[in-house]
Amino acid sequence: MSKLAPIAKAIYAGLVAGLAALGGYLTNSTSFGQITAGQWVFIATSVLVAFGGTYGLTNRTPPAA
């Protein structure tokens, strides 16, 4: 596996999580200007958790046998 693969997986996971959270707020004709600061914080948090979790899991050190 190349060294770029874990980073690419993490970026993809963060992108999907962020777009999913944003899509949840942009229902019923809501525009970007109507999203509150708390909702943006939630979107950013979901991106960071998805990115960090995916990157951490793909780069974890295997347990010693």
ZIDAVEN-V784995 format. One record per residue. RES is the residue in one small letter. NEAR is the number of other ideal C-beta (glycine too) atoms within 10 Angstrom. Layout:
<<RES;NEAR> <RES;NEAR>>
This chain:
<<m;6> <s;7> <k;7> <l;9> <a;10> <p;16> <i;15> <a;12> <k;16> <a;20> <i;16> <y;13> <a;20> <g;20> <l;13> <v;14> <a;20> <g;18> <l;14> <a;13> <a;19> <l;17> <g;9> <g;13> <y;16> <l;14> <t;7> <n;5> <s;6> <t;12> <s;7> <f;9> <g;5> <q;10> <i;15> <t;9> <a;7> <g;8> <q;15> <w;14> <v;10> <f;16> <i;19> <a;12> <t;13> <s;19> <v;21> <l;13> <v;13> <a;21> <f;20> <g;13> <g;14> <t;21> <y;17> <g;11> <l;12> <t;15> <n;12> <r;8> <t;5> <p;5> <p;5> <a;4> <a;3>>
